[in-house]
């Protein structure tokens, strides 16, 4: 988990005492799903018969649409992370990205975990010394996917948590 010691109220829903609206929470979830899905092939090329990361991405999208409960998405995220544990490199990071994305339903601040693990996956998959460059391109792609309404929130979160996220957001 890549969470700060002190919870940021901007990532806590209003009903729980924070300032995050339900609609922004859903946008964070959809963005996290996009980040994870963008690297999913790095997992599926190694474990084509394991559906857990793909199912986690599907579950967070279903949660964002109001089709399932938070607990279902969170559970799918746990299953995706279990798929990651037995692997290494790009495949492992891609599965963790899916798990983190699905966990956004429970903790909105997991959105950065999905993005960070996706960048780590791309870095690990790049040949030779191209990892840093590939990671910066992935980071920029992710930023291009951000809806305007949550853009500054996520970019500020990246600045604040970059150090605990392996400095992957230096792009």
VOZAFI-219061 format. One record per residue (C-alpha): x, y, z; residue in three letters; residue number from 1. Coordinates in Angstrom, 1 decimal. Example, Ala and Ser with C-alpha at 12.3 -4.5 7.8 and 13.67 -1.06 7.14 Angstrom:
// VOZAFI-219061
- 12.3	-4.5	7.8	ALA	1
- 13.7	-1.1	7.1	SER	2
This chain:
// VOZAFI-219061
- 0.0	0.0	0.0	UNK	1
- 1.3	3.4	-0.9	UNK	2
- -0.6	5.6	1.5	UNK	3
- 0.6	8.6	3.6	UNK	4
- 0.6	8.2	7.4	UNK	5
- -1.9	11.1	7.7	UNK	6
- -5.0	10.7	5.5	UNK	7
- -5.7	13.6	3.2	UNK	8
- -9.3	14.8	3.7	UNK	9
- -9.6	15.5	0.0	UNK	10
- -9.6	11.7	-0.6	UNK	11
- -12.2	11.0	2.2	UNK	12
- -15.8	11.2	1.1	UNK	13
- -18.0	13.9	2.5	UNK	14
- -20.2	11.4	4.4	UNK	15
- -17.0	10.2	6.2	UNK	16
- -15.9	13.7	7.2	UNK	17
- -13.7	14.6	4.2	UNK	18
- -14.3	16.7	1.1	UNK	19
- -14.4	14.2	-1.7	UNK	20
- -17.7	14.0	-3.6	UNK	21
- -19.1	10.7	-4.7	UNK	22
- -18.8	11.8	-8.3	UNK	23
- -15.1	12.7	-7.9	UNK	24
- -14.6	9.4	-6.1	UNK	25
- -16.0	7.5	-9.1	UNK	26
- -13.8	9.6	-11.5	UNK	27
- -10.8	8.6	-9.5	UNK	28
- -11.8	4.9	-9.8	UNK	29
- -12.3	5.1	-13.5	UNK	30
- -9.0	6.8	-14.0	UNK	31
- -7.2	4.2	-11.8	UNK	32
- -8.9	1.5	-13.9	UNK	33
- -7.6	3.1	-17.1	UNK	34
- -4.1	3.2	-15.7	UNK	35
- -4.2	-0.5	-14.7	UNK	36
- -5.8	-1.6	-17.9	UNK	37
- -3.2	0.2	-20.0	UNK	38
- -0.5	-2.3	-18.6	UNK	39
- -2.7	-5.4	-18.2	UNK	40
- -1.2	-7.1	-21.2	UNK	41
- 2.1	-7.3	-19.2	UNK	42
- 0.4	-9.6	-16.8	UNK	43
- -1.8	-11.5	-19.3	UNK	44
- 1.2	-12.2	-21.5	UNK	45
- 2.8	-14.1	-18.6	UNK	46
- -0.4	-15.5	-17.0	UNK	47
- -3.0	-15.7	-19.8	UNK	48
- -5.3	-18.1	-17.9	UNK	49
- -5.5	-16.0	-14.7	UNK	50
- -8.5	-13.7	-14.9	UNK	51
- -8.1	-12.0	-11.5	UNK	52
- -6.4	-8.7	-12.5	UNK	53
- -8.8	-8.2	-15.4	UNK	54
- -11.8	-9.0	-13.1	UNK	55
- -10.5	-6.4	-10.6	UNK	56
- -10.5	-3.8	-13.3	UNK	57
- -14.0	-4.8	-14.4	UNK	58
- -15.2	-4.7	-10.8	UNK	59
- -14.0	-1.2	-10.1	UNK	60
- -15.7	0.0	-13.2	UNK	61
- -18.9	-1.7	-12.1	UNK	62
- -18.6	-0.1	-8.7	UNK	63
- -18.1	3.4	-10.4	UNK	64
- -21.3	2.8	-12.3	UNK	65
- -23.2	1.8	-9.1	UNK	66
- -23.6	-1.8	-10.2	UNK	67
- -21.9	-3.5	-7.3	UNK	68
- -21.0	-2.8	-3.7	UNK	69
- -17.7	-1.5	-2.5	UNK	70
- -16.9	-4.7	-0.8	UNK	71
- -17.1	-6.7	-4.1	UNK	72
- -14.6	-4.4	-5.8	UNK	73
- -12.3	-4.4	-2.8	UNK	74
- -12.4	-8.2	-2.7	UNK	75
- -11.5	-8.4	-6.4	UNK	76
- -8.6	-6.1	-5.7	UNK	77
- -7.3	-8.5	-3.1	UNK	78
- -7.6	-11.4	-5.6	UNK	79
- -5.6	-9.4	-8.2	UNK	80
- -2.9	-8.7	-5.6	UNK	81
- -2.8	-12.4	-4.7	UNK	82
- -2.1	-13.1	-8.4	UNK	83
- 0.8	-10.7	-8.3	UNK	84
- 2.5	-12.3	-5.3	UNK	85
- 3.8	-15.3	-7.1	UNK	86
- 5.3	-13.3	-10.0	UNK	87
- 8.1	-10.7	-10.5	UNK	88
- 8.9	-7.8	-12.7	UNK	89
- 6.4	-6.2	-15.1	UNK	90
- 3.7	-8.9	-14.6	UNK	91
- 3.8	-8.5	-10.9	UNK	92
- 3.5	-4.7	-11.0	UNK	93
- 0.7	-4.9	-13.6	UNK	94
- -1.3	-7.2	-11.3	UNK	95
- -0.7	-4.9	-8.3	UNK	96
- -1.9	-1.9	-10.5	UNK	97
- -5.2	-3.8	-11.0	UNK	98
- -5.5	-4.6	-7.3	UNK	99
- -4.9	-1.0	-6.3	UNK	100
- -7.4	0.2	-8.8	UNK	101
- -10.1	-2.1	-7.5	UNK	102
- -9.3	-0.9	-3.9	UNK	103
- -10.2	2.7	-4.9	UNK	104
- -13.8	1.9	-4.1	UNK	105
- -12.8	1.4	-0.5	UNK	106
- -10.0	4.0	-0.2	UNK	107
- -10.0	6.7	-2.8	UNK	108
- -6.3	7.5	-2.2	UNK	109
- -5.4	4.1	-3.7	UNK	110
- -5.7	5.8	-7.1	UNK	111
- -2.1	6.7	-7.0	UNK	112
- -1.1	3.1	-6.2	UNK	113
- -2.7	2.0	-9.5	UNK	114
- -0.9	4.6	-11.4	UNK	115
- 2.5	4.1	-9.7	UNK	116
- 2.4	0.3	-10.2	UNK	117
- 1.5	0.8	-13.8	UNK	118
- 4.5	3.0	-14.3	UNK	119
- 6.7	0.5	-12.5	UNK	120
- 5.3	-2.3	-14.8	UNK	121
- 6.2	-0.3	-17.9	UNK	122
- 9.7	0.5	-16.5	UNK	123
- 10.3	-3.2	-15.8	UNK	124
- 9.1	-4.3	-19.2	UNK	125
- 11.3	-1.8	-21.1	UNK	126
- 14.5	-3.2	-22.7	UNK	127
- 17.9	-2.3	-21.4	UNK	128
- 18.3	1.3	-20.2	UNK	129
- 14.9	2.4	-21.6	UNK	130
- 13.0	1.9	-18.4	UNK	131
- 13.1	5.5	-17.1	UNK	132
- 12.1	6.9	-20.5	UNK	133
- 9.2	4.4	-20.8	UNK	134
- 8.1	5.3	-17.3	UNK	135
- 8.0	9.0	-18.1	UNK	136
- 5.9	8.3	-21.2	UNK	137
- 3.5	6.2	-19.2	UNK	138
- 3.2	8.9	-16.6	UNK	139
- 2.4	11.5	-19.3	UNK	140
- -0.1	9.1	-20.9	UNK	141
- -1.8	8.7	-17.5	UNK	142
- -2.0	12.5	-17.0	UNK	143
- -3.6	12.8	-20.4	UNK	144
- -6.4	10.5	-19.2	UNK	145
- -7.2	12.6	-16.2	UNK	146
- -10.7	14.3	-16.3	UNK	147
- -10.4	18.0	-15.8	UNK	148
- -12.5	18.0	-12.7	UNK	149
- -10.0	15.8	-10.8	UNK	150
- -6.8	16.8	-12.6	UNK	151
- -5.4	19.2	-10.0	UNK	152
- -6.3	17.0	-7.2	UNK	153
- -4.4	14.0	-8.7	UNK	154
- -1.4	16.1	-9.8	UNK	155
- -1.1	17.6	-6.3	UNK	156
- -1.4	14.1	-4.8	UNK	157
- 1.4	13.0	-7.1	UNK	158
- 3.6	15.9	-5.9	UNK	159
- 2.9	15.1	-2.3	UNK	160
- 3.4	11.4	-2.5	UNK	161
- 5.9	11.0	-5.2	UNK	162
- 8.7	10.1	-2.8	UNK	163
- 6.8	7.2	-1.2	UNK	164
- 5.7	6.1	-4.7	UNK	165
- 9.3	5.4	-5.9	UNK	166
- 9.5	8.9	-7.5	UNK	167
- 7.6	7.5	-10.6	UNK	168
- 5.7	10.8	-11.1	UNK	169
- 8.8	12.8	-12.2	UNK	170
- 7.6	13.2	-15.7	UNK	171
